[in-house]
């Protein structure tokens, strides 16, 4: 899945295409997880900043539903509770898992 930025934002550049690493929703809000212009931080960005350029959902992604009307589509390897906390706290296993999934998504 890929998106192209269509609005100005500090983390992304209009006209640039980004690989979507996951999709998160809460109520009417939808966000794409992607690596912005810093080149290394996977962050949630408002979907309204982008247009979809490739709608193909990778076959190893799963759909999860949470309390409070939250949901996500994410690679199965990242679907465990606490994955992103571990990743951002520098957990070596989470970092390796992240790198493996991104490498597979890039093909």
N, C-alpha and C positions, 0 to 999 in steps of 0.2 A: 504494500500500500504506500502511495506517495502523494504528497500535497505540494502546492506552490503557494508561497506567501503572496497575498494580495493587498495587505495593509501594513503600514509602518508600525514597528514595535522595536523595543531595545534589543530583543534577543534574536530576531529573524529579519531577513532582508527581502523586501518586495521583489518578486520575479524569480527568486531562488526556489529550487525544488528541494524538499526534505523527505527522508525516509521516515515513515511512521512506525514507531516502536510499540505502540499500543493506543487504545482509545478508552477514555474515561468519561463517564457521565454521572451527573447528579441533578435531579430535577430536569429542568430545561437546558442546563449547561452541558456542553460537550467539549472535551479537550483532547488534543492529540499529544501523546508522549513522543518527543523527538529531541535530537541533539541540535541545538541552535548554533548560532554563529561563533560561540566560544570553542566549538569543535570537540567538546568532550562531556558536557553535562546533559544527561537525559532529563528533560523537564516537561511539565505539562503546559501546553500553550492553547489558548482559546481557539476553537475550530473556526470561529468567524474570521480569523486572520488569514485563512487559507481557502483554496479551491482544491478539490480532489482531482489529481491527474492520473492516478492508477488505483482503481477500487479493489484490486485483488487482495483478498485476505489470506495470509499464509495459512496453510493447512494445519500447522501445529498450534495455532492460537485457540484459546478457549474463551468462553463467555462466563463471567461470574456476576452474581447479584449479591448486594450487601444491604444491610438495614438502611433506613433513611433514604430510600429511592436512589441508591448508588449502584453503579454497575461498571464493568470494564471488559474489554476484549484485550487479551494479553497473551504473549507466548506462554505456553504451559510451564516452561521452566522457571518463569518469574511469578507464577501464581500462588506460591506459598505465602502465608501470612508473615509479614515482617521482612519480605525480600528487600523492598526499597529502603527500609530503615537500615538493614544490614549493609546494603550497598553504599549508602551515603555515610555510614559510620566506618567504612573502609574494610569491611569483612572480606578476606581473601577469597573465600568460596563464592560469595555473591559477585565479586568482581570478575572472577573467572567465568561464572555462569553467564553474566551479562555479556562479556566479550565473545563467548561462544555463540550466543544467540544472535548478536549483531553481525558477526561474521557470516552466519548462515543466512540471515536476511539479505545481506549484501551480495550473497551468491558467489 
